[in-house]
Amino acid sequence: MSAFNVTRGHWLTVKSQCQAVRTPVFVDEQRVDPSEEWDDMDEVSLHFLACTPDGEPIGTARLLPDGHIGRMAVLAPWRGQGVGDALLRSAIAAGLEAGHSELILHAQTHAAGFYARFGFVATGDEFDEAGIPHVRMTLTI
Ligand SMILES: CC(C)(COP(=O)(O)OP(=O)(O)OC[C@H]1O[C@@H](n2cnc3c(N)ncnc32)[C@H](O)[C@@H]1OP(=O)(O)O)[C@@H](O)C(=O)NCCC(=O)NCCS
């Protein structure tokens, strides 16, 4: 298992590290338009950041005040090593601490199985978001 740790932070303090993950993953790799990637929700969300022991950011996610989890991203060389798992666990724990009884996310359909492992259940039909097929999923906690 590779070494990394997950911390929580607000946009003011983690912005550049989150951008260092989300730009290569969403903007470069998945061709999401930067105007869609960066929205007003970043400033009001709680962010989760996975870093190597020397502080290099390798993964991120965010929890919105309404219980939506989103922007889950792990740098390509770090995938398959438990980073996404640790980030989602942190986000779910934070959602529970915030008093939510239900967590919601818009999963890219290729990643629905990743979220299903945690008990997220698909609700509704597939839809397009930022040019990528998504499905709404919920977790009752
Ligand atoms: C989806 C993503 C966040 C997963 O992160 P990761 O660090 O590779 O995931 P992990 O290594 O923690 O995997 C945890 C488990 O989920 C499984 N898993 C990972 N990706 C999966 C997928 N796309 N579908 C189904 N299962 C998946 C792994 O096999 C692993 O299972 P195991 O413990 O039984 O071996 C990562 O692939 C990613 O950043 N992709 C590009 C961005 C993206 O599509 N984000 C999702 C937006 S909704």
Ligand as a Chemical Component Dictionary entry (heavy atoms), coordinates in Angstrom:
data_LIG
# 
_chem_comp.id                   LIG 
_chem_comp.type                 NON-POLYMER 
_chem_comp.pdbx_formal_charge   0 
_chem_comp.three_letter_code    LIG 
# 
loop_
_chem_comp_atom.comp_id 
_chem_comp_atom.atom_id 
_chem_comp_atom.alt_atom_id 
_chem_comp_atom.type_symbol 
_chem_comp_atom.charge 
_chem_comp_atom.model_Cartn_x 
_chem_comp_atom.model_Cartn_y 
_chem_comp_atom.model_Cartn_z 
_chem_comp_atom.pdbx_ordinal 
LIG C1  C1  C 0 -12.933 7.015  -9.667  1  
LIG C2  C2  C 0 -11.620 7.283  -8.935  2  
LIG C3  C3  C 0 -11.790 8.494  -8.039  3  
LIG C4  C4  C 0 -11.280 6.043  -8.079  4  
LIG O1  O1  O 0 -10.128 6.338  -7.300  5  
LIG P1  P1  P 0 -8.995  5.233  -6.986  6  
LIG O2  O2  O 0 -8.010  5.838  -6.080  7  
LIG O3  O3  O 0 -8.501  4.661  -8.256  8  
LIG O4  O4  O 0 -9.873  4.127  -6.246  9  
LIG P2  P2  P 0 -9.338  3.094  -5.156  10 
LIG O5  O5  O 0 -7.999  2.593  -5.541  11 
LIG O6  O6  O 0 -9.470  3.686  -3.808  12 
LIG O7  O7  O 0 -10.402 1.941  -5.340  13 
LIG C5  C5  C 0 -11.189 1.480  -4.263  14 
LIG C6  C6  C 0 -11.980 0.306  -4.759  15 
LIG O8  O8  O 0 -12.900 0.739  -5.771  16 
LIG C7  C7  C 0 -12.692 -0.018 -6.944  17 
LIG N1  N1  N 0 -12.826 0.893  -8.077  18 
LIG C8  C8  C 0 -12.015 1.899  -8.425  19 
LIG N2  N2  N 0 -12.486 2.525  -9.517  20 
LIG C9  C9  C 0 -13.614 1.875  -9.855  21 
LIG C10 C10 C 0 -14.557 2.038  -10.889 22 
LIG N3  N3  N 0 -14.417 3.007  -11.810 23 
LIG N4  N4  N 0 -15.611 1.191  -10.956 24 
LIG C11 C11 C 0 -15.767 0.206  -10.034 25 
LIG N5  N5  N 0 -14.887 -0.007 -9.018  26 
LIG C12 C12 C 0 -13.834 0.821  -8.940  27 
LIG C13 C13 C 0 -11.276 -0.544 -6.842  28 
LIG O9  O9  O 0 -11.119 -1.725 -7.591  29 
LIG C14 C14 C 0 -11.141 -0.793 -5.374  30 
LIG O10 O10 O 0 -11.754 -2.023 -5.030  31 
LIG P3  P3  P 0 -10.969 -3.105 -4.120  32 
LIG O11 O11 O 0 -10.712 -2.404 -2.812  33 
LIG O12 O12 O 0 -11.940 -4.217 -4.033  34 
LIG O13 O13 O 0 -9.715  -3.398 -4.866  35 
LIG C15 C15 C 0 -10.443 7.491  -9.938  36 
LIG O14 O14 O 0 -10.419 6.413  -10.846 37 
LIG C16 C16 C 0 -10.481 8.796  -10.718 38 
LIG O15 O15 O 0 -10.047 9.843  -10.241 39 
LIG N6  N6  N 0 -10.954 8.741  -11.975 40 
LIG C17 C17 C 0 -10.961 9.927  -12.825 41 
LIG C18 C18 C 0 -11.906 10.994 -12.336 42 
LIG C19 C19 C 0 -13.306 10.481 -12.180 43 
LIG O16 O16 O 0 -13.846 9.836  -13.069 44 
LIG N7  N7  N 0 -13.894 10.770 -11.037 45 
LIG C20 C20 C 0 -15.224 10.320 -10.705 46 
LIG C21 C21 C 0 -16.151 11.423 -10.884 47 
LIG S1  S1  S 0 -17.811 10.900 -10.520 48 
# 
loop_
_chem_comp_bond.comp_id 
_chem_comp_bond.atom_id_1 
_chem_comp_bond.atom_id_2 
_chem_comp_bond.value_order 
_chem_comp_bond.pdbx_ordinal 
LIG C1  C2  SING 1  
LIG C2  C3  SING 2  
LIG C2  C4  SING 3  
LIG C2  C15 SING 4  
LIG C4  O1  SING 5  
LIG O1  P1  SING 6  
LIG P1  O2  DOUB 7  
LIG P1  O3  SING 8  
LIG P1  O4  SING 9  
LIG O4  P2  SING 10 
LIG P2  O5  DOUB 11 
LIG P2  O6  SING 12 
LIG P2  O7  SING 13 
LIG O7  C5  SING 14 
LIG C5  C6  SING 15 
LIG C6  O8  SING 16 
LIG C6  C14 SING 17 
LIG O8  C7  SING 18 
LIG C7  N1  SING 19 
LIG C7  C13 SING 20 
LIG N1  C8  SING 21 
LIG N1  C12 SING 22 
LIG C8  N2  DOUB 23 
LIG N2  C9  SING 24 
LIG C9  C10 SING 25 
LIG C9  C12 DOUB 26 
LIG C10 N3  SING 27 
LIG C10 N4  DOUB 28 
LIG N4  C11 SING 29 
LIG C11 N5  DOUB 30 
LIG N5  C12 SING 31 
LIG C13 O9  SING 32 
LIG C13 C14 SING 33 
LIG C14 O10 SING 34 
LIG O10 P3  SING 35 
LIG P3  O11 DOUB 36 
LIG P3  O12 SING 37 
LIG P3  O13 SING 38 
LIG C15 O14 SING 39 
LIG C15 C16 SING 40 
LIG C16 O15 DOUB 41 
LIG C16 N6  SING 42 
LIG N6  C17 SING 43 
LIG C17 C18 SING 44 
LIG C18 C19 SING 45 
LIG C19 O16 DOUB 46 
LIG C19 N7  SING 47 
LIG N7  C20 SING 48 
LIG C20 C21 SING 49 
LIG C21 S1  SING 50 
# 
